[in-house]
Amino acid sequence: MPQTNEYGQPVGDAVPDWKPRPPPAPVTLNGRSCRLEPLNTNKHADDLHAAFSHDDGRLWTYMPDGPFPNIQEFRKFIDAEVCNDFQDFAIVDLATGKPVGMIALKEPDPQNGVVEGGRAVFSPLLQQSILSTEAQFLLASYVFDHLGYRCYKWRCGSHNASARKAVERLGFKLDGVFCKARVQKGRNFDEAWFSITDDRWPAIRSTLQTWHALDNFDAQGRQIRKLEDIRRAIDRNINGIPSSL
């Protein structure tokens, strides 16, 4: 039922007892297969550069920076990252102890409980793996379950089909496309905006936890049920639809 004010105008739902939330902090987030820890040039740059060297350059097509011709330029990039207003994390593979990707929380708005995720650079060692899904889950759980935020945003290039598919698989909902958002690397760059909100988070969290459970993987580490199938089953249950339909 739409809410209206005393003038009969449609307005948003009331948010009683809302209090500003804390900003993201340089915390360490531990999972079963990976760990997110604050990005550090001396600790992570060399191993990240080695992990990214498995890519032929396409990894950086939709990023404002890169690819980097040598380790010196890459270390300058990491130095700049850790000096900005983002809370950057290295994604560490617990099996090897090596960082295999990076991700960040940026533009936090604690007053309104909104933060954006991004600057995600996943090396070929991380892409389409259990680690990549768990890393995203750890960060989203930190945003909602620890910080108590209301909205977790994500944006990527509208032409970046793999990124769009990845965030929608996690449960982000497309909010719209910001056309001609900027000129990047000499080309027009349209931005696709996505979000997860706190009212949708419990179902998304349940989906990710069910997918990540040990009994959803065989002895070779292959998933038994796809994340998309689990989400559909949970959505049907929430809506009271028999699971056989």
Disulfide bonds with the S-S distance in Angstrom:
none
